[in-house]
Amino acid sequence: MTIYNWNGDVLTEWKLLQDNMSAKEQAWKTFMSTGRIPSSIDISPEVLSSWQRCKDRGMDPYDEHVTTVPLHVLSEKLKNNNWLIELVRPILQETADNIRDSGYRIDLYDKELCLLMRFGKKIAGQDSERRELIIGESHAEADAGTTSTNLAALLERPVQLMAYEHYKTMCHGLTCASVPIFDASGNLLIVLTVEGNCWPMHKHTLGMLVTLKYYIEYLISKDIRSYSGINEKTISSVIEMIEEPAIVVDNTGKILFSNTAAQSMLGEGWNSLIGFNCETIWGKNPFREVLNSQHAVSNRKVVLSIGSAQSAFFTTIKPITNDNGKLIMAIGVFKKALTGKSSGAACAQKFKAAYIFDNIIGKSPEMQQCVKLARETAKLDNNILILGESGTGKELFAQSIHNESNYSSGPFVPINCSAIPHSLLESELFGYVGGSFTGSKREGQVGKFEAANGGTLFLDEINSMSMEMQSKLLRTLQSKTIVRVGGTEEISIDIRIIAASNQDLWQLVKDGQFRDDLYYRINVISIYIPPLRERTGDVDLLIDNFIYNFSKQFKRDIKLNEDARRLLQSYSWPGNVRELENVLERCLVLSRVNNNNVISISDICTYNGIFEFYQKQDNQLILSDPPQDESAETSDAGSVLTDYEKLLIIDALEKYDYNIQATAQHLGIARNTLYRKIKKYGIKQG
Ligand SMILES: Nc1ncnc2c1ncn2[C@@H]1O[C@H](COP(=O)(O)OP(=O)(O)OP(=O)(O)O)[C@@H](O)[C@H]1O
């Protein structure tokens, strides 16, 4: 065969090569039949040793069977070598494109010599359907006989084999050059093989391949995954020991590894995320912050896009540096936050906050100021402390804040700390695992912290919490995790705390009854709701609002007479809005019982607190306005008042020796009114 260069000159060098090939053919044939080679023919000792090993194994040189690894093994190999494949793919692809017309192609083998990737096209004239190498084919010597691939791996250096140097006849039409690729510690990572038709043979193939080898090894040495001491295997085994999903990124933010838990978290497509920058996949995320600052973040809430869904996690990320203090990677551990769809959604249904700011009645400057502050702070995620006497509307505010906050889609879970015995408060708040104490449910119970996850936990009357519980609450607020009573598992929680106290909490701190560190934690923002008696004009608004609501509820058109209104206005309302609401509700019920549509003083005074209040007054109000609806006075409720009025009059008459003028003056009523009442009550004049 005559080989020409492109000027048409005969290449004498090729002639030599051809002769050389003929000699090798003869040597191969002799070896296969006798186990020896003619002494005149030069076969490299490494090739000869390989032939010998193959022969010793009883390998048939004419056998064209191709050994492939099982599919699941191949898939595992592809997974484990993904980062390397991605690293070298662009280089090999470009090289293969450049040598496309030469009839050569590039194969990438893993360190066990299994074909993982092929770059380039079919080799004309050589690749019969059978010979066409397939991904997963083993090029180990025991399977494929002597090849450049297994010799390069064995000898740990570049190797070129031509035609008859291969053990098996199925490779005799090929020329192959292989280079082993090592990591910085000298561990074999992959083998690259360029193979093509035996004729024409390019001598520079091996040179090109060696250049590629050094370039790729340089790239690998810069890649953290091949750092000595922290190779893939080490990192993989370390992060595999972490039960939660764990992800490792290099110092540029590129995702290097993930453990099994992370792979199930990331779903089916996790494999394709390896090698990508975490920002490309998840956008803004705390890995970048850790890489930039080289400071760890702990229990940071992140929302990651996984497939088409978004999931919330708490992540702790630590930067890892080498001996010289150089940042080399960051490891992040993720814990699924029980928000929204899981416990949150169910609880959000169960624990709904009914009130919004528009439901808060009050035009007094004091109240307007409170609402303004609460609205402004609702959107901030800080803990809030609401202070105020009992019944001032603290829970109403807490619900309104929740509904206008970032946690509004989650549940609003109230718990009154004073209503639950100290011994039970812990399990009520933290929940318990099944059978952790006598009387506990077998299946355990979710506590208020978990129930409130993704939403707001309203700790009412926090002032009554024991010191021991205060410490546990503080720990929870700091770590954002809880452990159920009797359990060990740490559960991450993401909740907003709104606490309320009807006592001066700071005074309790000074008295040593409330932890100052907890006080500072819950008191990031505080809202003081003034008592009703200090809210000028609000009583009237609240009266109208409650009468309107109850009228609607009882389907009656109820009115309040002026004196009754004045009575309500002058009362000091120690029970605040709740007391006012109760009084009016009671009056509305009475009015229905008595079939009376106007609420008068007599109705209101059926309420002990107000009745006593009048006992301490100078009684002007009560006496100046006799009940307009006489029928009301005949009722049980009315009789209390009339009895009382009668007694007052008798008292005063006796005091002033039945002097009508003096008695009327003392009572603050007109003489005629006094006469009318004396008559009405049948009081005998002394
Ligand atoms: N400004 C207001 N407008 C309308 N209703 C109000 C207002 N303030 C309080 N209320 C009503 O008064 C009642 C008591 O309010 P709430 O329970 O919020 O008070 P609280 O301060 O949390 O009481 P406690 O300290 O006893 O828990 C509720 O029925 C609430 O709807």
The ligand as an ORCA input file, in Angstrom:
! r2SCAN-3c Opt
* xyz 0 1
  N     -61.056     48.082     69.995
  C     -61.928     47.079     69.970
  N     -62.888     47.040     69.055
  C     -63.784     46.048     69.045
  N     -63.801     45.047     69.902
  C     -62.844     45.011     70.823
  C     -61.860     46.022     70.918
  N     -61.043     45.731     71.917
  C     -61.479     44.592     72.446
  N     -62.558     44.148     71.801
  C     -63.335     42.973     72.132
  O     -63.211     42.773     73.522
  C     -63.028     41.413     73.835
  C     -61.741     41.230     74.580
  O     -60.673     41.470     73.707
  P     -59.325     40.633     73.771
  O     -59.598     39.222     74.121
  O     -58.589     40.923     72.553
  O     -58.665     41.333     75.028
  P     -57.303     40.906     75.753
  O     -56.598     42.178     76.100
  O     -56.559     39.930     74.944
  O     -57.851     40.235     77.046
  P     -57.042     39.256     78.072
  O     -55.898     40.031     78.615
  O     -58.068     38.988     79.135
  O     -56.671     38.065     77.308
  C     -63.086     40.673     72.536
  O     -64.361     40.173     72.337
  C     -62.779     41.719     71.511
  O     -63.425     41.438     70.331
*
